[in-house]
Structures are given as structure tokens and as C-alpha cells.
Amino acid sequence: MKFTRCMVMLLCVLLLAGLAACAEEYRTLSIGDRGEDVTRLKKRLYELGYFSTASFGQEYTKNTAEKVRRFISKYGEDGDAATPEVQARLY
């Protein structure tokens, strides 16, 4: 019993540490943001079928927000910002 409890606690700690690492890797992206990370996000959404063309700029537009909203809704969540948690799911 004691061993099992310790193992469960260890797994929880490792899981939380992994989630924290993911959260630090990405910045929250929302409408108006620009950068290579926005282009990377759009490319991944294209790979998953959310965009129909592979031509991307570096700006997080309303169209990008709509694609993110559609992706997030698969998990029963709301929003249109690509939070670190959302990006961790994407990649």
C-alpha cells in the first residue's frame, strides 16, 4: 500500500512538472501577435486540416483565432487564444 501510494505521488509530481515545462515553452498567442511561433502554429493547424491552403503569414488573425477555437472546442473548452496548454496539445 505504502509503495503504491508513493508511486502514485511520484507520477503526479512528474506529470505536473511536465505540464509546467510545456507551459514555459510556449507563449500565449492571440489576435494581433506576430512571429515565427504564429507561423508554426498555422502550419500545424494546416497539417491537422483546419486550414485549406498552406500559405501563411506571421500574424495571428481573426481567421487563425477561428481555427484555434474549432480545435479547442474538440476538448469541450472555449476561447480563441493559443495558450501554452493548447499549443502543447497541438504539437
KOLGU-4560 file (N, C-alpha, C; in nm, 3 decimals, padded with zeros to 5 digits):
<recs>
<n_xx: 00.083 n_yy: -00.119 n_zz: 00.000 ca_xx: 00.000 ca_yy: 00.000 ca_zz: 00.000 c_xx: 00.087 c_yy: 00.125 c_zz: 00.000 mol: A seq: 1 type: MET>
<n_xx: 00.184 n_yy: 00.127 n_zz: 00.092 ca_xx: 00.269 ca_yy: 00.243 ca_zz: 00.105 c_xx: 00.349 c_yy: 00.267 c_zz: -00.023 mol: A seq: 2 type: LYS>
<n_xx: 00.400 n_yy: 00.158 n_zz: -00.082 ca_xx: 00.476 ca_yy: 00.168 ca_zz: -00.206 c_xx: 00.388 c_yy: 00.222 c_zz: -00.318 mol: A seq: 3 type: PHE>
<n_xx: 00.267 n_yy: 00.170 n_zz: -00.330 ca_xx: 00.174 ca_yy: 00.215 ca_zz: -00.434 c_xx: 00.142 c_yy: 00.362 c_zz: -00.419 mol: A seq: 4 type: THR>
<n_xx: 00.118 n_yy: 00.406 n_zz: -00.297 ca_xx: 00.088 ca_yy: 00.546 ca_zz: -00.271 c_xx: 00.206 c_yy: 00.635 c_zz: -00.312 mol: A seq: 5 type: ARG>
<n_xx: 00.326 n_yy: 00.592 n_zz: -00.279 ca_xx: 00.447 ca_yy: 00.668 ca_zz: -00.316 c_xx: 00.463 c_yy: 00.675 c_zz: -00.467 mol: A seq: 6 type: CYS>
<n_xx: 00.435 n_yy: 00.566 n_zz: -00.535 ca_xx: 00.446 ca_yy: 00.565 ca_zz: -00.681 c_xx: 00.343 c_yy: 00.658 c_zz: -00.744 mol: A seq: 7 type: MET>
<n_xx: 00.222 n_yy: 00.658 n_zz: -00.693 ca_xx: 00.118 ca_yy: 00.747 ca_zz: -00.745 c_xx: 00.158 c_yy: 00.893 c_zz: -00.724 mol: A seq: 8 type: VAL>
<n_xx: 00.210 n_yy: 00.924 n_zz: -00.608 ca_xx: 00.254 ca_yy: 01.061 ca_zz: -00.580 c_xx: 00.369 c_yy: 01.101 c_zz: -00.671 mol: A seq: 9 type: MET>
<n_xx: 00.462 n_yy: 01.010 n_zz: -00.695 ca_xx: 00.574 ca_yy: 01.038 ca_zz: -00.784 c_xx: 00.525 c_yy: 01.064 c_zz: -00.926 mol: A seq: 10 type: LEU>
<n_xx: 00.432 n_yy: 00.984 n_zz: -00.974 ca_xx: 00.377 ca_yy: 01.004 ca_zz: -01.107 c_xx: 00.305 c_yy: 01.138 c_zz: -01.119 mol: A seq: 11 type: LEU>
<n_xx: 00.233 n_yy: 01.176 n_zz: -01.015 ca_xx: 00.165 ca_yy: 01.306 ca_zz: -01.016 c_xx: 00.265 c_yy: 01.421 c_zz: -01.022 mol: A seq: 12 type: CYS>
<n_xx: 00.371 n_yy: 01.411 n_zz: -00.947 ca_xx: 00.475 ca_yy: 01.514 ca_zz: -00.948 c_xx: 00.538 c_yy: 01.524 c_zz: -01.086 mol: A seq: 13 type: VAL>
<n_xx: 00.569 n_yy: 01.410 n_zz: -01.147 ca_xx: 00.629 ca_yy: 01.409 ca_zz: -01.280 c_xx: 00.534 c_yy: 01.466 c_zz: -01.384 mol: A seq: 14 type: LEU>
<n_xx: 00.407 n_yy: 01.434 n_zz: -01.374 ca_xx: 00.307 ca_yy: 01.487 ca_zz: -01.466 c_xx: 00.297 c_yy: 01.639 c_zz: -01.454 mol: A seq: 15 type: LEU>
<n_xx: 00.289 n_yy: 01.688 n_zz: -01.331 ca_xx: 00.282 ca_yy: 01.833 ca_zz: -01.309 c_xx: 00.408 c_yy: 01.903 c_zz: -01.358 mol: A seq: 16 type: LEU>
<n_xx: 00.522 n_yy: 01.842 n_zz: -01.339 ca_xx: 00.648 ca_yy: 01.901 ca_zz: -01.387 c_xx: 00.648 c_yy: 01.906 c_zz: -01.539 mol: A seq: 17 type: ALA>
<n_xx: 00.596 n_yy: 01.804 n_zz: -01.602 ca_xx: 00.588 ca_yy: 01.801 ca_zz: -01.748 c_xx: 00.495 c_yy: 01.908 c_zz: -01.801 mol: A seq: 18 type: GLY>
<n_xx: 00.381 n_yy: 01.928 n_zz: -01.736 ca_xx: 00.288 ca_yy: 02.033 ca_zz: -01.778 c_xx: 00.349 c_yy: 02.171 c_zz: -01.759 mol: A seq: 19 type: LEU>
<n_xx: 00.422 n_yy: 02.190 n_zz: -01.651 ca_xx: 00.487 ca_yy: 02.318 ca_zz: -01.627 c_xx: 00.592 c_yy: 02.345 c_zz: -01.733 mol: A seq: 20 type: ALA>
<n_xx: 00.665 n_yy: 02.242 n_zz: -01.774 ca_xx: 00.767 ca_yy: 02.258 ca_zz: -01.879 c_xx: 00.702 c_yy: 02.297 c_zz: -02.009 mol: A seq: 21 type: ALA>
<n_xx: 00.588 n_yy: 02.238 n_zz: -02.043 ca_xx: 00.517 ca_yy: 02.273 ca_zz: -02.165 c_xx: 00.470 c_yy: 02.418 c_zz: -02.159 mol: A seq: 22 type: CYS>
<n_xx: 00.420 n_yy: 02.458 n_zz: -02.046 ca_xx: 00.368 ca_yy: 02.593 ca_zz: -02.031 c_xx: 00.479 c_yy: 02.697 c_zz: -02.048 mol: A seq: 23 type: ALA>
<n_xx: 00.601 n_yy: 02.663 n_zz: -02.010 ca_xx: 00.712 ca_yy: 02.757 ca_zz: -02.023 c_xx: 00.765 c_yy: 02.763 c_zz: -02.165 mol: A seq: 24 type: GLU>
<n_xx: 00.741 n_yy: 02.660 n_zz: -02.244 ca_xx: 00.794 ca_yy: 02.652 ca_zz: -02.379 c_xx: 00.722 c_yy: 02.744 c_zz: -02.476 mol: A seq: 25 type: GLU>
<n_xx: 00.596 n_yy: 02.769 n_zz: -02.453 ca_xx: 00.513 ca_yy: 02.847 ca_zz: -02.544 c_xx: 00.463 c_yy: 02.974 c_zz: -02.478 mol: A seq: 26 type: TYR>
<n_xx: 00.444 n_yy: 03.079 n_zz: -02.558 ca_xx: 00.378 ca_yy: 03.200 ca_zz: -02.509 c_xx: 00.234 c_yy: 03.196 c_zz: -02.559 mol: A seq: 27 type: ARG>
<n_xx: 00.144 n_yy: 03.261 n_zz: -02.488 ca_xx: 00.006 ca_yy: 03.269 ca_zz: -02.533 c_xx: 00.000 c_yy: 03.356 c_zz: -02.658 mol: A seq: 28 type: THR>
<n_xx: -00.065 n_yy: 03.303 n_zz: -02.761 ca_xx: -00.080 ca_yy: 03.375 ca_zz: -02.887 c_xx: -00.226 c_yy: 03.415 c_zz: -02.903 mol: A seq: 29 type: LEU>
<n_xx: -00.248 n_yy: 03.540 n_zz: -02.943 ca_xx: -00.384 ca_yy: 03.587 ca_zz: -02.967 c_xx: -00.382 c_yy: 03.689 c_zz: -03.081 mol: A seq: 30 type: SER>
<n_xx: -00.500 n_yy: 03.734 n_zz: -03.119 ca_xx: -00.515 ca_yy: 03.823 ca_zz: -03.234 c_xx: -00.419 c_yy: 03.942 c_zz: -03.223 mol: A seq: 31 type: ILE>
<n_xx: -00.346 n_yy: 03.964 n_zz: -03.333 ca_xx: -00.250 ca_yy: 04.074 ca_zz: -03.340 c_xx: -00.107 c_yy: 04.034 c_zz: -03.314 mol: A seq: 32 type: GLY>
<n_xx: -00.085 n_yy: 03.917 n_zz: -03.252 ca_xx: 00.052 ca_yy: 03.871 ca_zz: -03.226 c_xx: 00.118 c_yy: 03.833 c_zz: -03.358 mol: A seq: 33 type: ASP>
<n_xx: 00.250 n_yy: 03.849 n_zz: -03.362 ca_xx: 00.329 ca_yy: 03.816 ca_zz: -03.480 c_xx: 00.452 c_yy: 03.736 c_zz: -03.439 mol: A seq: 34 type: ARG>
<n_xx: 00.502 n_yy: 03.657 n_zz: -03.532 ca_xx: 00.626 ca_yy: 03.587 ca_zz: -03.507 c_xx: 00.631 c_yy: 03.449 c_zz: -03.571 mol: A seq: 35 type: GLY>
<n_xx: 00.749 n_yy: 03.390 n_zz: -03.561 ca_xx: 00.770 ca_yy: 03.256 ca_zz: -03.614 c_xx: 00.682 c_yy: 03.153 c_zz: -03.545 mol: A seq: 36 type: GLU>
<n_xx: 00.654 n_yy: 03.177 n_zz: -03.416 ca_xx: 00.568 ca_yy: 03.082 ca_zz: -03.344 c_xx: 00.425 c_yy: 03.084 c_zz: -03.397 mol: A seq: 37 type: ASP>
<n_xx: 00.382 n_yy: 03.199 n_zz: -03.448 ca_xx: 00.248 ca_yy: 03.208 ca_zz: -03.509 c_xx: 00.247 c_yy: 03.127 c_zz: -03.638 mol: A seq: 38 type: VAL>
<n_xx: 00.352 n_yy: 03.143 n_zz: -03.719 ca_xx: 00.362 ca_yy: 03.067 ca_zz: -03.844 c_xx: 00.365 c_yy: 02.917 c_zz: -03.815 mol: A seq: 39 type: THR>
<n_xx: 00.438 n_yy: 02.878 n_zz: -03.713 ca_xx: 00.447 ca_yy: 02.737 ca_zz: -03.675 c_xx: 00.309 c_yy: 02.684 c_zz: -03.634 mol: A seq: 40 type: ARG>
<n_xx: 00.236 n_yy: 02.764 n_zz: -03.557 ca_xx: 00.101 ca_yy: 02.727 ca_zz: -03.516 c_xx: 00.011 c_yy: 02.708 c_zz: -03.637 mol: A seq: 41 type: LEU>
<n_xx: 00.016 n_yy: 02.801 n_zz: -03.731 ca_xx: -00.067 ca_yy: 02.791 ca_zz: -03.852 c_xx: -00.032 c_yy: 02.668 c_zz: -03.934 mol: A seq: 42 type: LYS>
<n_xx: 00.097 n_yy: 02.638 n_zz: -03.945 ca_xx: 00.139 ca_yy: 02.519 ca_zz: -04.019 c_xx: 00.085 c_yy: 02.393 c_zz: -03.955 mol: A seq: 43 type: LYS>
<n_xx: 00.088 n_yy: 02.388 n_zz: -03.821 ca_xx: 00.036 ca_yy: 02.270 ca_zz: -03.752 c_xx: -00.115 c_yy: 02.258 c_zz: -03.771 mol: A seq: 44 type: ARG>
<n_xx: -00.185 n_yy: 02.369 n_zz: -03.763 ca_xx: -00.330 ca_yy: 02.366 ca_zz: -03.787 c_xx: -00.360 c_yy: 02.321 c_zz: -03.930 mol: A seq: 45 type: LEU>
<n_xx: -00.276 n_yy: 02.361 n_zz: -04.024 ca_xx: -00.292 ca_yy: 02.316 ca_zz: -04.163 c_xx: -00.274 c_yy: 02.164 c_zz: -04.170 mol: A seq: 46 type: TYR>
<n_xx: -00.169 n_yy: 02.113 n_zz: -04.105 ca_xx: -00.143 ca_yy: 01.969 ca_zz: -04.105 c_xx: -00.261 c_yy: 01.890 c_zz: -04.048 mol: A seq: 47 type: GLU>
<n_xx: -00.331 n_yy: 01.951 n_zz: -03.954 ca_xx: -00.446 ca_yy: 01.885 ca_zz: -03.891 c_xx: -00.577 c_yy: 01.908 c_zz: -03.967 mol: A seq: 48 type: LEU>
<n_xx: -00.570 n_yy: 01.984 n_zz: -04.077 ca_xx: -00.688 ca_yy: 02.003 ca_zz: -04.162 c_xx: -00.773 c_yy: 02.125 c_zz: -04.130 mol: A seq: 49 type: GLY>
<n_xx: -00.724 n_yy: 02.216 n_zz: -04.047 ca_xx: -00.802 ca_yy: 02.334 ca_zz: -04.012 c_xx: -00.789 c_yy: 02.446 c_zz: -04.115 mol: A seq: 50 type: TYR>
<n_xx: -00.678 n_yy: 02.451 n_zz: -04.187 ca_xx: -00.660 ca_yy: 02.545 ca_zz: -04.297 c_xx: -00.662 c_yy: 02.466 c_zz: -04.427 mol: A seq: 51 type: PHE>
<n_xx: -00.717 n_yy: 02.525 n_zz: -04.533 ca_xx: -00.724 ca_yy: 02.455 ca_zz: -04.661 c_xx: -00.606 c_yy: 02.486 c_zz: -04.752 mol: A seq: 52 type: SER>
<n_xx: -00.532 n_yy: 02.593 n_zz: -04.722 ca_xx: -00.414 ca_yy: 02.626 ca_zz: -04.801 c_xx: -00.292 c_yy: 02.637 c_zz: -04.710 mol: A seq: 53 type: THR>
<n_xx: -00.175 n_yy: 02.620 n_zz: -04.772 ca_xx: -00.051 ca_yy: 02.622 ca_zz: -04.695 c_xx: 00.025 c_yy: 02.753 c_zz: -04.710 mol: A seq: 54 type: ALA>
<n_xx: -00.046 n_yy: 02.861 n_zz: -04.724 ca_xx: 00.016 ca_yy: 02.993 ca_zz: -04.736 c_xx: -00.009 c_yy: 03.071 c_zz: -04.608 mol: A seq: 55 type: SER>
<n_xx: 00.098 n_yy: 03.098 n_zz: -04.532 ca_xx: 00.082 ca_yy: 03.157 ca_zz: -04.400 c_xx: 00.166 c_yy: 03.282 c_zz: -04.382 mol: A seq: 56 type: PHE>
<n_xx: 00.109 n_yy: 03.381 n_zz: -04.317 ca_xx: 00.184 ca_yy: 03.496 ca_zz: -04.272 c_xx: 00.222 c_yy: 03.476 c_zz: -04.127 mol: A seq: 57 type: GLY>
<n_xx: 00.287 n_yy: 03.575 n_zz: -04.070 ca_xx: 00.331 ca_yy: 03.564 ca_zz: -03.930 c_xx: 00.235 c_yy: 03.631 c_zz: -03.833 mol: A seq: 58 type: GLN>
<n_xx: 00.116 n_yy: 03.672 n_zz: -03.877 ca_xx: 00.023 ca_yy: 03.740 ca_zz: -03.788 c_xx: -00.090 c_yy: 03.647 c_zz: -03.746 mol: A seq: 59 type: GLU>
<n_xx: -00.123 n_yy: 03.653 n_zz: -03.618 ca_xx: -00.237 ca_yy: 03.579 ca_zz: -03.562 c_xx: -00.362 c_yy: 03.663 c_zz: -03.591 mol: A seq: 60 type: TYR>
<n_xx: -00.438 n_yy: 03.620 n_zz: -03.690 ca_xx: -00.554 ca_yy: 03.696 ca_zz: -03.738 c_xx: -00.684 c_yy: 03.641 c_zz: -03.679 mol: A seq: 61 type: THR>
<n_xx: -00.794 n_yy: 03.706 n_zz: -03.714 ca_xx: -00.926 ca_yy: 03.655 ca_zz: -03.673 c_xx: -00.949 c_yy: 03.516 c_zz: -03.731 mol: A seq: 62 type: LYS>
<n_xx: -00.901 n_yy: 03.494 n_zz: -03.852 ca_xx: -00.915 ca_yy: 03.363 ca_zz: -03.915 c_xx: -00.837 c_yy: 03.256 c_zz: -03.836 mol: A seq: 63 type: ASN>
<n_xx: -00.718 n_yy: 03.291 n_zz: -03.791 ca_xx: -00.639 ca_yy: 03.199 ca_zz: -03.709 c_xx: -00.713 c_yy: 03.169 c_zz: -03.578 mol: A seq: 64 type: THR>
<n_xx: -00.767 n_yy: 03.274 n_zz: -03.518 ca_xx: -00.841 ca_yy: 03.258 ca_zz: -03.393 c_xx: -00.959 c_yy: 03.163 c_zz: -03.411 mol: A seq: 65 type: ALA>
<n_xx: -01.027 n_yy: 03.171 n_zz: -03.526 ca_xx: -01.139 ca_yy: 03.083 ca_zz: -03.553 c_xx: -01.093 c_yy: 02.937 c_zz: -03.564 mol: A seq: 66 type: GLU>
<n_xx: -00.980 n_yy: 02.916 n_zz: -03.628 ca_xx: -00.927 ca_yy: 02.779 ca_zz: -03.640 c_xx: -00.888 c_yy: 02.725 c_zz: -03.502 mol: A seq: 67 type: LYS>
<n_xx: -00.828 n_yy: 02.808 n_zz: -03.420 ca_xx: -00.792 ca_yy: 02.767 ca_zz: -03.284 c_xx: -00.918 c_yy: 02.737 c_zz: -03.204 mol: A seq: 68 type: VAL>
<n_xx: -01.019 n_yy: 02.821 n_zz: -03.218 ca_xx: -01.147 ca_yy: 02.799 ca_zz: -03.148 c_xx: -01.204 c_yy: 02.662 c_zz: -03.186 mol: A seq: 69 type: ARG>
<n_xx: -01.199 n_yy: 02.628 n_zz: -03.314 ca_xx: -01.250 ca_yy: 02.499 ca_zz: -03.358 c_xx: -01.169 c_yy: 02.384 c_zz: -03.297 mol: A seq: 70 type: ARG>
<n_xx: -01.037 n_yy: 02.401 n_zz: -03.292 ca_xx: -00.952 ca_yy: 02.298 ca_zz: -03.231 c_xx: -00.983 c_yy: 02.281 c_zz: -03.083 mol: A seq: 71 type: PHE>
<n_xx: -00.992 n_yy: 02.393 n_zz: -03.012 ca_xx: -01.018 ca_yy: 02.390 ca_zz: -02.868 c_xx: -01.154 c_yy: 02.326 c_zz: -02.837 mol: A seq: 72 type: ILE>
<n_xx: -01.253 n_yy: 02.353 n_zz: -02.921 ca_xx: -01.388 ca_yy: 02.302 ca_zz: -02.895 c_xx: -01.392 c_yy: 02.150 c_zz: -02.895 mol: A seq: 73 type: SER>
<n_xx: -01.297 n_yy: 02.084 n_zz: -02.961 ca_xx: -01.290 ca_yy: 01.938 ca_zz: -02.959 c_xx: -01.267 c_yy: 01.886 c_zz: -02.818 mol: A seq: 74 type: LYS>
<n_xx: -01.211 n_yy: 01.969 n_zz: -02.733 ca_xx: -01.182 ca_yy: 01.930 ca_zz: -02.595 c_xx: -01.284 c_yy: 01.987 c_zz: -02.497 mol: A seq: 75 type: TYR>
<n_xx: -01.394 n_yy: 02.040 n_zz: -02.551 ca_xx: -01.500 ca_yy: 02.092 ca_zz: -02.466 c_xx: -01.466 c_yy: 02.223 c_zz: -02.399 mol: A seq: 76 type: GLY>
<n_xx: -01.372 n_yy: 02.297 n_zz: -02.457 ca_xx: -01.331 ca_yy: 02.425 ca_zz: -02.399 c_xx: -01.368 c_yy: 02.540 c_zz: -02.492 mol: A seq: 77 type: GLU>
<n_xx: -01.367 n_yy: 02.661 n_zz: -02.438 ca_xx: -01.397 ca_yy: 02.782 ca_zz: -02.514 c_xx: -01.271 c_yy: 02.867 c_zz: -02.525 mol: A seq: 78 type: ASP>
<n_xx: -01.272 n_yy: 02.958 n_zz: -02.621 ca_xx: -01.163 ca_yy: 03.054 ca_zz: -02.635 c_xx: -01.105 c_yy: 03.053 c_zz: -02.775 mol: A seq: 79 type: GLY>
<n_xx: -01.027 n_yy: 03.154 n_zz: -02.804 ca_xx: -00.965 ca_yy: 03.161 ca_zz: -02.936 c_xx: -00.816 c_yy: 03.196 c_zz: -02.927 mol: A seq: 80 type: ASP>
<n_xx: -00.762 n_yy: 03.197 n_zz: -02.806 ca_xx: -00.619 ca_yy: 03.222 ca_zz: -02.787 c_xx: -00.547 c_yy: 03.087 c_zz: -02.781 mol: A seq: 81 type: ALA>
<n_xx: -00.428 n_yy: 03.085 n_zz: -02.838 ca_xx: -00.346 ca_yy: 02.964 ca_zz: -02.834 c_xx: -00.259 c_yy: 02.970 c_zz: -02.709 mol: A seq: 82 type: ALA>
<n_xx: -00.314 n_yy: 02.924 n_zz: -02.598 ca_xx: -00.241 ca_yy: 02.923 ca_zz: -02.471 c_xx: -00.131 c_yy: 02.817 c_zz: -02.478 mol: A seq: 83 type: THR>
<n_xx: -00.037 n_yy: 02.821 n_zz: -02.384 ca_xx: 00.065 ca_yy: 02.716 ca_zz: -02.382 c_xx: 00.006 c_yy: 02.575 c_zz: -02.375 mol: A seq: 84 type: PRO>
<n_xx: -00.102 n_yy: 02.557 n_zz: -02.303 ca_xx: -00.166 ca_yy: 02.426 ca_zz: -02.293 c_xx: -00.225 c_yy: 02.383 c_zz: -02.427 mol: A seq: 85 type: GLU>
<n_xx: -00.287 n_yy: 02.477 n_zz: -02.497 ca_xx: -00.344 ca_yy: 02.446 ca_zz: -02.629 c_xx: -00.231 c_yy: 02.407 c_zz: -02.725 mol: A seq: 86 type: VAL>
<n_xx: -00.123 n_yy: 02.481 n_zz: -02.722 ca_xx: -00.011 ca_yy: 02.452 ca_zz: -02.812 c_xx: 00.052 c_yy: 02.317 c_zz: -02.778 mol: A seq: 87 type: GLN>
<n_xx: 00.059 n_yy: 02.283 n_zz: -02.651 ca_xx: 00.113 ca_yy: 02.153 ca_zz: -02.611 c_xx: 00.027 c_yy: 02.040 c_zz: -02.673 mol: A seq: 88 type: ALA>
<n_xx: -00.103 n_yy: 02.060 n_zz: -02.677 ca_xx: -00.192 ca_yy: 01.960 ca_zz: -02.739 c_xx: -00.169 c_yy: 01.954 c_zz: -02.889 mol: A seq: 89 type: ARG>
<n_xx: -00.149 n_yy: 02.069 n_zz: -02.951 ca_xx: -00.128 ca_yy: 02.073 ca_zz: -03.096 c_xx: -00.003 c_yy: 01.998 c_zz: -03.138 mol: A seq: 90 type: LEU>
<n_xx: 00.104 n_yy: 02.018 n_zz: -03.062 ca_xx: 00.234 ca_yy: 01.963 ca_zz: -03.103 c_xx: 00.260 c_yy: 01.830 c_zz: -03.037 mol: A seq: 91 type: TYR>
</recs>
